[in-house]
Amino acid sequence: MPTTQTTGSNYSEGFFSSPSDLANAAIQANLAVANIDRAVAASSGTAPQSWVDSWDAFKLVWQSFYQRSFASGDLSSWLTSDLEGALESYQTQISSFGAQAASYGISVAGAVPNVPTSDPLGFLPSAGAVLGSLALMAVIVVVWKVF
């Protein structure tokens, strides 16, 4: 029976994520992409060609994102507030491709990441919401002091 092994994400999305948490999660996702790709290549003809083509297209987009955001050493990517959301979106897609591969009879060796919950404690706001709230409070204080 085809199998995919899942593993929990290595970071908690939102307020408590650090650049190293995101980098570790991206490394795990990149390993999952390599695992799925090896399994697909070894099972040539098992999955429909249209699915293989979709996988190949996704893999190229992932590799570009991973190189630009994590592997290149460009620290400006850490300054974007959407990096965490983009990584979670890619993890969702990787997990979905892993499950689809299994449904076609392709056994994926190694781990395919679980999609992290956006708030493991159930009440913390996202980093974007916190920054937006802080910006709004700063505007209110400035307007209050000026007028």
C-alpha positions as CSV (number, residue, x, y, z in Angstrom):
1,M,0.0,0.0,0.0
2,P,1.4,3.5,-0.9
3,T,2.4,5.5,2.1
4,T,3.3,9.1,3.0
5,Q,4.9,9.9,6.3
6,T,3.9,13.2,7.8
7,T,5.7,15.3,10.3
8,G,4.7,18.3,12.3
9,S,5.9,21.7,11.3
10,N,9.0,23.1,13.0
11,Y,7.5,26.4,13.8
12,S,4.5,28.0,15.3
13,E,3.0,30.5,12.9
14,G,2.3,34.0,14.1
15,F,3.7,35.9,17.0
16,F,6.3,33.3,18.1
17,S,7.9,32.5,14.8
18,S,11.6,33.4,14.4
19,P,13.6,33.5,11.2
20,S,15.3,30.2,12.2
21,D,11.9,28.6,12.9
22,L,10.8,29.5,9.4
23,A,14.1,28.5,7.8
24,N,13.9,25.0,9.5
25,A,10.3,24.6,8.3
26,A,11.4,25.6,4.8
27,I,14.3,23.1,4.9
28,Q,11.8,20.3,5.9
29,A,9.4,21.4,3.1
30,N,12.3,21.3,0.6
31,L,13.2,17.8,1.7
32,A,9.6,16.8,1.3
33,V,9.6,18.2,-2.3
34,A,12.8,16.2,-3.0
35,N,11.2,13.0,-1.5
36,I,8.0,13.4,-3.6
37,D,10.1,14.2,-6.7
38,R,12.2,11.0,-6.3
39,A,9.1,8.9,-5.7
40,V,7.4,10.3,-8.8
41,A,10.5,9.8,-11.0
42,A,10.8,6.2,-9.7
43,S,7.2,5.5,-10.5
44,S,7.1,6.7,-14.1
45,G,3.8,6.0,-15.7
46,T,1.9,5.4,-12.4
47,A,0.3,8.8,-12.1
48,P,-1.5,10.6,-15.0
49,Q,0.8,12.8,-17.1
50,S,-1.3,15.8,-16.4
51,W,-0.7,15.3,-12.6
52,V,3.0,14.8,-13.2
53,D,3.1,18.0,-15.3
54,S,1.3,19.9,-12.5
55,W,3.8,18.5,-10.0
56,D,6.8,19.6,-12.2
57,A,5.3,23.1,-12.5
58,F,4.7,23.4,-8.8
59,K,8.3,22.1,-8.1
60,L,9.8,24.9,-10.2
61,V,7.7,27.6,-8.4
62,W,8.7,26.1,-5.0
63,Q,12.4,26.0,-5.9
64,S,12.3,29.6,-7.0
65,F,10.6,30.6,-3.7
66,Y,12.9,28.5,-1.6
67,Q,16.0,29.9,-3.4
68,R,14.9,33.5,-3.2
69,S,13.6,33.4,0.4
70,F,15.8,30.9,2.2
71,A,18.8,29.5,0.3
72,S,20.2,32.7,-1.2
73,G,21.2,34.3,2.1
74,D,19.3,37.5,1.2
75,L,18.2,38.7,4.6
76,S,15.6,41.1,3.1
77,S,13.2,38.2,2.7
78,W,12.9,38.1,6.5
79,L,11.5,41.6,6.5
80,T,8.4,40.7,4.5
81,S,5.4,40.0,6.6
82,D,4.0,37.5,4.0
83,L,6.9,35.1,4.1
84,E,5.3,33.0,6.8
85,G,1.9,32.9,5.0
86,A,3.6,32.0,1.8
87,L,5.5,29.1,3.5
88,E,2.3,27.8,5.0
89,S,0.6,27.9,1.6
90,Y,3.5,26.0,0.0
91,Q,3.4,23.4,2.9
92,T,-0.3,22.9,2.2
93,Q,0.4,22.3,-1.5
94,I,3.3,19.9,-0.7
95,S,1.1,18.0,1.6
96,S,-1.6,17.8,-1.0
97,F,0.8,16.6,-3.7
98,G,2.1,13.9,-1.2
99,A,-1.5,12.7,-0.6
100,Q,-2.3,12.7,-4.3
101,A,0.9,10.8,-5.1
102,A,-0.2,8.1,-2.5
103,S,-3.6,8.0,-4.1
104,Y,-1.9,7.1,-7.4
105,G,0.0,4.3,-5.8
106,I,3.3,6.2,-5.4
107,S,5.1,5.5,-2.1
108,V,6.8,8.6,-0.8
109,A,9.8,7.8,1.4
110,G,10.5,10.3,4.1
111,A,8.4,13.0,5.5
112,V,5.8,15.2,4.0
113,P,5.0,18.2,6.3
114,N,1.7,18.6,8.1
115,V,0.1,21.9,7.5
116,P,0.7,24.0,10.7
117,T,-2.1,25.5,12.5
118,S,-2.1,29.3,12.3
119,D,-2.5,29.7,16.0
120,P,-1.5,26.7,18.2
121,L,-3.0,28.3,21.3
122,G,-6.2,29.4,19.7
123,F,-6.1,33.1,20.7
124,L,-2.9,34.8,19.5
125,P,-3.2,37.3,16.6
126,S,-1.0,36.9,13.5
127,A,2.1,39.0,13.1
128,G,0.4,41.1,10.5
129,A,-2.5,41.9,12.8
130,V,-0.2,42.9,15.6
131,L,1.9,45.2,13.3
132,G,-1.3,46.7,11.8
133,S,-2.7,47.4,15.3
134,L,0.6,49.0,16.4
135,A,0.6,51.2,13.3
136,L,-3.0,52.3,13.9
137,M,-2.1,53.1,17.5
138,A,0.9,55.1,16.4
139,V,-1.3,57.1,14.0
140,I,-3.8,57.8,16.7
141,V,-1.2,59.0,19.1
142,V,0.4,61.3,16.5
143,V,-2.9,62.8,15.5
144,W,-3.9,63.3,19.2
145,K,-0.6,65.0,19.9
146,V,-0.7,67.2,16.8
147,F,-4.3,68.4,17.2
